[in-house]
Amino acid sequence: MRGELLKPRQLKAMKTTVFDSDYGLGIEKLTASCGKELWGHGGGWVGSLSYAATTEDGRHSFALNLNGDWDAGGVGAVLRAEFCDTP
């Protein structure tokens, strides 16, 4: 997100969302409940859920992995606690 890995044109292409969604080329745009815009991607498999997110400027990043029978609904609360001033 800080332009250190991809050329600006490539990063712009990744962040260009498609099909009336917030999903681009491998990353998705999401807005935390406090209004902060983030970019990230998640995935899961039986017994495991992962998600990584970063701010637009790339200065604040966070990654999590949950093991067990987890519901993805809790990810929003974790992102809010990490990126918003108030939980």
C-alpha positions as CSV (number, residue, x, y, z in Angstrom):
1,M,0.0,0.0,0.0
2,R,3.0,2.3,0.4
3,G,4.3,1.7,-3.1
4,E,7.4,-0.2,-2.1
5,L,6.4,-3.6,-3.6
6,L,4.3,-2.7,-6.6
7,K,4.6,0.0,-9.2
8,P,1.9,2.7,-8.8
9,R,0.0,1.5,-11.8
10,Q,-0.1,-2.1,-10.5
11,L,-1.3,-0.9,-7.1
12,K,-4.0,1.2,-8.7
13,A,-5.2,-1.8,-10.7
14,M,-5.4,-3.9,-7.5
15,K,-7.5,-1.2,-5.8
16,T,-9.9,-0.8,-8.7
17,T,-13.0,-2.6,-7.5
18,V,-15.1,-4.6,-9.9
19,F,-18.7,-5.8,-10.4
20,D,-20.4,-3.2,-8.2
21,S,-18.5,-4.6,-5.2
22,D,-15.6,-3.5,-3.0
23,Y,-13.4,-6.3,-4.2
24,G,-10.4,-5.6,-6.4
25,L,-7.6,-7.8,-7.7
26,G,-6.9,-9.8,-4.6
27,I,-7.8,-7.2,-2.0
28,E,-11.1,-5.7,-0.8
29,K,-12.0,-2.3,0.5
30,L,-13.9,-2.2,3.7
31,T,-15.0,0.5,6.0
32,A,-14.8,0.0,9.8
33,S,-17.7,1.1,11.9
34,C,-15.8,4.2,12.9
35,G,-15.5,5.2,9.2
36,K,-11.8,4.3,8.7
37,E,-11.2,2.8,5.3
38,L,-9.1,-0.3,5.1
39,W,-7.9,-2.7,2.5
40,G,-7.5,-6.4,3.2
41,H,-8.2,-10.0,2.4
42,G,-9.3,-13.0,4.3
43,G,-9.8,-16.7,3.9
44,G,-10.6,-19.8,5.8
45,W,-10.7,-23.5,5.9
46,V,-12.2,-26.0,8.3
47,G,-11.2,-24.9,11.7
48,S,-9.2,-21.9,10.6
49,L,-10.0,-18.3,9.7
50,S,-7.4,-15.6,8.6
51,Y,-7.7,-12.0,7.8
52,A,-5.2,-9.2,7.1
53,A,-6.0,-5.5,6.8
54,T,-4.1,-2.2,6.4
55,T,-4.9,1.4,6.2
56,E,-4.8,3.3,2.9
57,D,-1.4,4.7,3.6
58,G,0.0,1.3,4.8
59,R,1.2,2.7,8.1
60,H,-1.1,0.5,10.2
61,S,-1.5,-3.2,9.4
62,F,-3.0,-6.1,11.3
63,A,-3.3,-9.8,10.7
64,L,-5.2,-12.5,12.6
65,N,-5.7,-16.2,12.5
66,L,-8.3,-18.0,14.5
67,N,-8.3,-21.7,15.0
68,G,-11.3,-23.7,15.9
69,D,-15.0,-23.6,14.9
70,W,-15.1,-19.8,14.4
71,D,-17.7,-17.6,12.9
72,A,-16.4,-14.8,10.6
73,G,-18.8,-12.4,12.4
74,G,-16.2,-11.7,15.1
75,V,-13.6,-10.3,12.6
76,G,-15.5,-7.0,12.5
77,A,-15.2,-6.5,16.3
78,V,-11.5,-7.3,16.1
79,L,-10.9,-4.8,13.3
80,R,-12.9,-2.2,15.2
81,A,-10.8,-2.7,18.3
82,E,-7.6,-2.5,16.3
83,F,-8.3,0.4,14.0
84,C,-10.9,2.6,15.8
85,D,-10.2,4.8,18.7
86,T,-13.1,3.3,20.6
87,P,-14.2,-0.4,20.5
